[in-house]
């Protein structure tokens, strides 16, 4: 069935929403930085504790802006650059990403030493985002499972967590840029809101698809399915 072309008003609406969202994301940390800088200008030299706390928070906000800019540049690159194909040692790449997390909570299962035809840098971004999200949205004592396998369905990269889960209504929108599900949390979680959008674009470039299964309060499964023709 042919896909209807995107109408101009729809494009304008999407563009406006994107500009509004990114303006909000950048305005918040900049406002915080401005406030702390004004405080530092008015304080005396003996307020070292306040100075230290302020500088730490300013540094965290500048890091947040840097991550946001980096993710936006990555998305722009994914949308515009030409595809580059190489034989990627996916099993080694996934193992390396898990080791870099230095987390005892990751249970890694490599069912078969499989290589995949694609772009290593982009695959690293996609796999890293899914693993990082699983750790972030799960309790600090909860394990996550990472699996790399080959089935009749294709080459499968899976991440299972025991986190808060995603409502059925939110699953179709979870890969939208800056989309944040309304969930009550005991602590505020940081992030750019672009991680799953990056995953989606990486998979599109690799002829793959993302399947999400989730139950509120019980956790989520993110499955990247690559065609067997990508095996190299």
N, C-alpha and C positions, 0 to 999 in steps of 0.2 A: 504494500500500500504506500503510495507516494506521500512524502512529508510536505505539509503545507509550508510555503515560504514565510519567513518572518516578516510581518508587516512593519512599515516604518514607524507607526505609533508605538508598537510593541518594543522596537529597538530603542526608541527615545525614552520609553519608560524604564527599560533595563539600564540604559546608560545613566539616567538620572538617579536611579536607586543605587547604582555602583558609586557614583560621585558622592552622594549623600552619605553612604556608609563609610567610605574611606575618609571623608572629611571628619566624620565623628570619631573614627578610630585614631586619627592623628591629633585631633584637637584635645582629646582627654589627656594624653601624656604631656603634651606641650603646656597645657594649663597647670598641671602639677609641677612641672619644672619651673615655670614662671613664678609660681607661688613660693617655692622653696628658695629660689634665687633671691627674691625680694626679702625673705626672712633672713638669709645669710648676710645681706647687705646691712641689715638693721641691728644685728646682734653684736655683742662684745666678745672679746677673745677668750673669756673664761667659760663660755657656753660650749665646751668641746663635745659633750654628749649629744646635745641638740645638733651640732654641726655634723657629727659622725652619722647620726640617724638620717639627717636630711640628705647627705651625700649618697648614702646607700640607696635611698628611695629614688633619688634623681638618676642614679646609675641604672636602677632597675627599669625606670621609664625609658631611658635612652636605649637600653637593650631591647625593650619592647618595640620601639620605633624601628630599630635596625632590623629586627626579625620581620616586621611587617613589610618594610621596603624590600628586603631580600626575597620574601615570598611573592610579592607583586612582580618583581623583576623575573623571577622564575616562571610565573604564570605567563607573563608576556613572551618569554622565550619559548615556552612550550607551544604557544599559539602561533608563533610566527616562524620559528627556525625550521630549516629543512631536516628531515629525518636522517639520522646517522645510524648505520647498522653495524654491529660487531657481535661476536660471540662472547656473551657474558657468562662467567662462571658463577651462576646464581647461587649455588649451594655455599660457595666460599663467601660471596657477598653477604648473604643473609646471616651466616655465622659471625662474620665480622661486625655487622650492625648490632647483633645481640651482645657480643663481647664489649662493644663500645659503651653500651648502656650500664655495664658493671652492676647488673641487677641479678640477685639470686632468685628473683621471682619469675624469670623467664624459663619456660620449659620448651626447648628447641627440639623439633623432630624433623630430621632430614631423611625422608624415606628412600631417596635415591639421589645420587650425584648427577644433577641435571644442569646443563647449560642452556641458555636462552638467547635467541637472536634479538638484539635491541640496543638500547643506549644505557650504559652502566650508571652514569650520573643521574639520569632520570629515574631509573629503577630504584636506585639508592634512596632518592627523595621519597618515592611512593612507599617503599617498605618501611623506611624510617618513620614516616608520619604515622602509619598504622600502628607500629609497635609503641611509639611514644604516646599516642592517644590511649592505647590499651592500658599502659602503666599509669597514665595520668588520671584516667576516669575510673580506676579500680582502687579499692582500699589498699592501704600501704602494706597489708599482710596478705593480700590476695595474689595468687599466681596467675600468669597468663600463658597461653600455649601458642607457639608459632610453628607452623608446619609447611614444608615444601614437598610436593609430591606430584606424581604423574598418574592420571586416571584416564578413562575413556572420554571424560568430559574435556580434558585438556591438562595443561600444566597449572597446578594450583598452589597459590600462596595464601595461607589462612592465618588469621590472628583471632584467638578466642580470649575474651576477658570475662571477669566476674563483676563488672562495674554496674553503674546505675541503669544501663539500658537506654533504649530509644523507643519512643512511642511509635505505633504503626503510622500515625498521621505524619510524623516528622521524617520518617525514613526516606520518602521520595525527595525531600528538600535538603537532606543532610550534607550533600555535596555542593550546595550553592555557596557562593562566596559570602563570607561574613554571617552566614545563617547560624543562629544560636538557639538551641531548643530551650524552652522555658522549663527549667528543672530546679527544684529546691535542693541546695547543696549545703553541707556543713562548712565548706570552705570555698573561697573564690578561686577559680582555676584560670591561669593565664593562658594566652594563646592568641594567634593572629586571626583565627576564623577562616584561614585559607588552606589548611592542611588537607582536608578531604577534597577540596576543589583541585588541588595539585594532583592528588591521587587519581581523580577522575580523568584529568587531561593526560597524565602519563599513560594510563591504561588505553585511552582512545588512540594514542600514538603507537601503541603496541598491539592494536586490534584485539584488545582484551576487554573484559567487562568486570564490574564490581557488583557482587551480590551481598546484601546485608540482611542478616537475621538477628532479631533482638527481642528481648522481653524485659519490660520495665522491672527494675529491682533484681534482675538475675544475670544480666550481662549481654554481650553482643558477639556476633561472629562476622568478621569481614573477610570475604573470599574474593581474591583476584584470580580470574580464570583466563589463561592465555591459550590461544589455539595451539594444537600439537605441531602445526607447521612452523612454530617458532623454535622448536627443538633444534639444537645445533651441536 
